[in-house]
């Protein structure tokens, strides 16, 4: 088995350390500093000539995370790395994947262009907001999913045959989750007059007397989730849970969830969110085994698609 070098930026170094622990190899040192005016400088501490290099860095706000990633890529490329494999657990700007109004940018495509021009050999992410973003790249792109991690977790809690609830855009994700639990799927239809604003929502499917698990890729402010949970409660849901790959929990999200009918909200550690464990209703699961397995499969030229079938 050939060796790889794994580096991390400052977005989520704890996750990178977990990945390296899973792979039983050291985390290679990337020096990252800032000048007085805020400019970033990054360079590897060791020789990378001819090496396959992996950078683990989510590109959630602030935009420094994106610039830091690009600068790390440039430093490795100029140091003659053989390949630059970008492990981006959260793909920033993924919700800007199309023009919904006149003169709007398609920033997800811009991100793809920037990463490619910067020298990325491959990009790997987890639960893209929109699957079509994969088509923005002309290099290998892997979109993993945390749904099997969630499935295993809820199975161990003894939950069987639940109703997985998702909006129309997440039906495929909900189907994958439900199929692993012998469950069914209900659709949460939403009327969204503008970005981040939901005017009304209703269920297509039966939730009465059922264990309901809301399945999503992102929890931002928690407003839509909590409103939907209250609607499920009104419709006679037995127990209400939620799971989402990326937990931002901005604003009063944690307070909203604490005061809601949701028994437990499960997210992963794709993002490093300070204070997230303060809420008794929040459970954080690790994607480190998933990422570690993916890196080893890429290294050994084995199938990545098998990770959609293998229980992590």
C-alpha positions in Angstrom: 0.0 0.0 0.0 1.4 3.4 -1.0 1.7 6.1 1.6 -0.2 9.4 1.5 0.3 12.7 3.2 -2.7 14.2 5.0 -2.9 17.9 5.9 -5.5 20.1 7.4 -6.4 23.7 7.6 -7.9 25.5 10.6 -11.6 24.9 9.7 -11.8 21.5 11.5 -8.5 20.1 12.7 -10.1 17.8 15.2 -11.9 15.9 12.4 -8.6 15.6 10.5 -6.9 14.2 13.6 -9.8 11.6 13.9 -9.3 10.6 10.3 -5.6 10.0 10.8 -6.3 8.0 14.0 -8.7 5.8 12.1 -6.1 5.3 9.3 -3.3 4.7 11.9 -1.0 7.3 10.4 0.2 10.7 11.6 -1.3 14.0 10.5 1.3 15.9 8.5 2.1 19.4 9.6 0.8 22.4 7.6 2.0 25.7 8.9 -0.8 28.3 8.7 -0.1 31.9 9.9 -1.7 35.3 9.4 -0.1 38.7 8.8 -1.2 41.7 10.7 -3.6 42.7 7.9 -5.3 39.3 7.9 -3.5 37.8 4.8 -3.0 34.1 5.1 0.3 32.2 4.6 0.5 28.4 4.5 3.3 25.9 3.7 4.0 22.2 4.5 6.7 21.5 7.1 8.1 18.6 5.2 9.0 17.4 1.7 6.1 16.5 -0.5 7.8 16.0 -3.8 6.2 13.2 -5.7 3.7 12.5 -2.9 -0.1 12.1 -3.1 -1.4 14.8 -0.8 -4.8 15.1 0.9 -6.2 18.3 2.4 -9.1 18.1 4.8 -10.9 21.5 4.9 -14.6 22.4 5.0 -15.3 25.7 3.3 -18.1 27.0 5.5 -18.0 30.7 6.4 -15.9 32.7 7.0 -14.4 32.9 3.5 -11.0 32.6 5.1 -11.6 28.8 5.1 -11.8 28.9 1.3 -8.7 31.2 0.9 -6.8 29.0 3.4 -7.6 25.9 1.3 -6.5 27.6 -1.9 -3.2 28.8 -0.4 -2.4 25.3 1.0 -3.1 23.9 -2.4 -0.8 26.3 -4.1 2.0 25.7 -1.6 1.8 21.9 -2.1 1.6 22.2 -5.9 4.7 24.5 -5.9 6.4 22.0 -3.7 6.0 19.4 -6.5 3.3 17.2 -4.9 2.2 14.4 -7.3 -1.6 15.0 -6.6 -3.8 17.3 -4.6 -6.9 15.5 -3.3 -9.3 17.9 -1.6 -11.5 16.4 1.2 -14.2 19.0 1.7 -16.7 17.5 4.2 -18.9 20.6 3.7 -18.9 22.2 0.2 -19.4 25.9 0.7 -21.8 27.9 -1.5 -23.5 24.6 -2.5 -26.9 26.2 -2.2 -26.1 28.7 -5.0 -26.2 26.0 -7.6 -28.5 27.7 -10.2 -30.1 31.0 -11.2 -33.4 31.3 -9.5 -33.7 35.1 -10.3 -32.3 37.4 -12.9 -28.6 38.4 -12.6 -27.8 35.9 -9.8 -24.5 34.2 -9.7 -24.0 30.4 -9.8 -21.4 30.4 -7.0 -21.2 26.6 -6.6 -19.9 26.5 -10.2 -17.5 29.3 -9.5 -16.1 27.3 -6.5 -15.6 24.3 -8.9 -13.7 26.5 -11.4 -11.5 28.0 -8.6 -10.6 24.6 -7.1 -9.8 23.1 -10.6 -7.6 26.0 -11.6 -5.9 25.9 -8.3 -4.7 22.4 -9.1 -7.1 20.0 -7.5 -6.7 16.4 -8.8 -9.9 15.2 -7.1 -12.6 16.5 -4.8 -14.5 14.5 -2.2 -17.4 15.9 -0.1 -20.3 14.6 2.0 -24.0 15.2 1.2 -23.9 17.9 -1.3 -27.0 20.2 -1.2 -27.5 19.6 -4.9 -26.2 16.5 -6.6 -25.8 18.3 -10.0 -22.8 20.2 -8.6 -20.8 17.1 -9.4 -21.3 18.0 -13.1 -19.5 21.3 -12.5 -16.2 19.5 -12.3 -14.1 18.0 -15.0 -12.0 16.1 -12.5 -13.0 13.0 -10.3 -15.6 14.0 -7.8 -17.0 11.8 -5.0 -20.1 12.8 -3.1 -20.3 10.5 0.0 -23.3 10.4 2.3 -23.8 10.2 6.1 -27.2 8.6 5.8 -25.8 5.1 6.6 -24.2 6.5 9.7 -27.6 7.9 10.8 -29.3 4.7 9.9 -27.0 2.7 12.2 -27.4 5.1 15.0 -31.2 5.1 15.0 -31.3 1.3 14.6 -29.2 1.0 17.8 -31.8 3.1 19.5 -34.3 0.5 18.7 -36.3 2.5 16.2 -37.8 0.4 13.4 -40.0 1.3 10.4 -40.0 5.1 10.9 -41.3 7.7 8.5 -38.4 9.6 7.0 -39.5 13.1 6.2 -37.7 15.3 3.6 -38.4 18.1 1.2 -38.7 17.3 -2.4 -35.1 18.1 -3.1 -33.9 15.5 -0.5 -36.2 12.6 -1.4 -33.3 10.5 -2.7 -31.4 11.1 0.5 -34.5 10.2 2.6 -35.1 7.0 0.5 -31.6 5.8 1.2 -32.1 6.5 4.9 -35.5 4.8 5.0 -34.4 1.7 3.0 -31.9 0.9 5.7 -34.5 1.0 8.4 -37.5 -0.7 6.6 -39.2 2.6 6.8 -41.3 4.8 4.5 -40.9 8.3 3.2 -43.1 11.4 3.5 -42.5 14.7 1.7 -42.6 18.0 3.4 -43.9 20.5 0.8 -42.8 24.1 1.3 -43.9 27.4 -0.1 -40.7 29.5 0.0 -41.2 33.1 -1.2 -37.5 34.0 -0.8 -34.2 32.5 0.4 -34.3 31.4 4.0 -38.0 32.2 4.3 -40.7 29.5 4.4 -44.2 30.8 4.2 -46.1 27.5 4.7 -45.5 23.7 4.7 -47.6 20.6 4.7 -47.0 16.8 4.6 -47.6 14.5 1.6 -47.8 11.2 3.5 -49.1 9.8 6.8 -47.2 10.5 10.0 -50.0 9.7 12.5 -48.9 7.2 15.2 -45.4 6.9 13.6 -41.9 7.5 14.7 -40.9 10.5 12.5 -37.3 11.3 11.5 -36.7 14.5 9.6 -33.8 14.0 7.2 -31.8 16.9 5.7 -28.4 17.9 4.6 -28.2 21.2 6.5 -29.6 22.8 9.6 -29.1 26.5 9.5 -31.4 28.5 11.8 -33.7 25.6 12.7 -36.8 27.6 11.9 -38.1 25.3 9.1 -37.2 22.2 11.0 -39.0 23.2 14.3 -42.1 24.4 12.4 -42.2 21.1 10.6 -41.8 19.2 13.8 -44.7 21.1 15.4 -46.8 20.3 12.3 -45.9 16.6 12.7 -46.9 16.8 16.3 -50.2 18.2 15.4 -50.7 15.4 12.8 -50.3 12.8 15.5 -46.7 11.8 15.2 -45.6 9.4 18.0 -41.9 10.4 18.4 -40.1 13.1 16.5 -36.3 13.0 15.7 -34.2 14.9 13.2 -30.8 14.2 11.5 -28.8 16.4 9.2 -25.2 16.0 8.0 -24.1 19.6 8.4 -25.2 21.5 11.6 -24.6 25.2 11.5 -27.1 26.1 14.3 -27.0 29.8 13.6 -28.9 32.4 15.6 -31.3 30.9 18.1 -31.3 27.4 16.4 -30.3 25.5 19.6 -33.0 27.3 21.7 -35.6 26.6 19.1 -34.8 22.9 19.0 -34.7 22.7 22.8 -38.2 24.1 23.0 -39.6 22.0 20.2 -41.3 18.5 20.2 -38.0 17.1 18.7 -36.6 14.4 21.1 -33.1 14.4 19.6 -31.4 16.1 16.7 -28.4 14.2 15.3 -25.7 15.8 13.2 -22.1 15.0 12.2 -18.8 16.7 12.8 -18.3 18.0 9.2 -18.4 21.4 10.8 -16.7 22.6 13.9 -19.4 24.5 15.9 -18.3 25.9 19.3 -20.8 25.3 22.0 -22.8 22.7 20.1 -22.7 20.1 22.9 -24.4 22.5 25.3 -27.7 21.4 24.1 -28.9 18.1 25.6 -31.0 17.4 22.5 -28.0 17.5 20.1 -26.0 14.4 19.3 -22.8 14.6 17.2 -21.6 11.6 15.2 -18.2 11.3 13.5 -17.7 11.1 9.8 -14.0 10.3 10.3 -14.4 6.5 9.6 -16.2 7.4 6.4 -13.5 9.8 5.2 -10.7 7.5 6.3 -12.2 4.6 4.4 -12.6 6.8 1.3 -9.0 8.0 1.4 -7.7 4.4 1.8 -9.9 3.2 -1.2 -8.6 6.1 -3.3 -5.1 5.3 -2.3 -5.5 1.6 -3.1 -7.5 2.1 -6.3 -10.6 0.4 -4.9 -14.3 1.2 -5.4 -15.7 4.3 -3.6 -19.3 3.3 -4.4 -19.0 0.4 -2.0 -19.2 2.9 0.8 -22.8 3.5 0.0 -23.5 -0.1 0.8 -21.1 -0.8 3.7 -22.3 0.0 7.2 -19.8 2.4 8.9 
